[in-house]
Amino acid sequence: MENNMTLNTLMTTAAIAVALPLTALANSAENKAFVLEALENTLLAGNVDAVDDYFATDIIQHNEMFANGIEAQKGVVAFLSGNGDFDAEYVRVIADDDMVAVHARYEGFGPKPVIGFDVFRVEDGKIAEHWDNLIEEQPANPSGRSQIDGATEITDLDQTEANKALVEEFLTKSLIEHAEVNITDYISPVTYLQHNPMVADGLEGFGAFMAEMAQQGISMDYTEVHEVIGEGNFVLTMSEGTLGDEPTAFYDLFRLEDGLIVEHWDIIAPMPGPDAPHNEAGKF
């Protein structure tokens, strides 16, 4: 299957990276390879028995549809294997020490394909915690880009911390504090490729989208950046805030070149409501 070829390629890349001498990079690579192996041998294989090999007994689950604990995780695998239609394309995988983030396209969760970010925390050789943000696949945006196409190669590992700091500062100043910022200190004025389904490329596209939102009386406010996960030129942030009056979860993936953001993907989804089947651990 095509997804297995993609997954095997990612696993091979991660395994090779384990040989890097720096401890932090080695830990990240080991955890990336472990998570990819876990996904292949449980979700993709439909193997409930393998769940014990990869997931902690007391796994903390932030998807509001599933309870905490390994029995619920086994239920997820059993459900997906039972419907016979589950498939996954893991497009980007970044690892930052014990955190591994996957940007993926899924089939079999429902009547339409789903695009999402899944984030896993690895502890003591097992997946101990899981977060996600998922929405149905949308048509191409005004620039003809999908929610998952674009660059995938991880580079500039020595710039990981600097890139994480720039992205967090950008979100904090522009979307939490609403400070006056020179946007070209953060986003490239030359190249800015946009994968949000409603936004066109370039600073002009971003500005036009924000102006249209303002004209409709819709505000987009971030209140807290919960996690910043980075590997080289890729940085994923997990934030909450509001879109209009609706509590919202924002997952943003940025690609940077020479200290500036040049590409952006996101998943924007409502926060769980009071009627969520399970929300014991909260969205974040």
Order of alpha helices (4+ residues) and beta strands (2+ residues): alpha-alpha-alpha-beta-alpha-beta-beta-beta-beta-alpha-beta-alpha-beta-beta-beta-beta
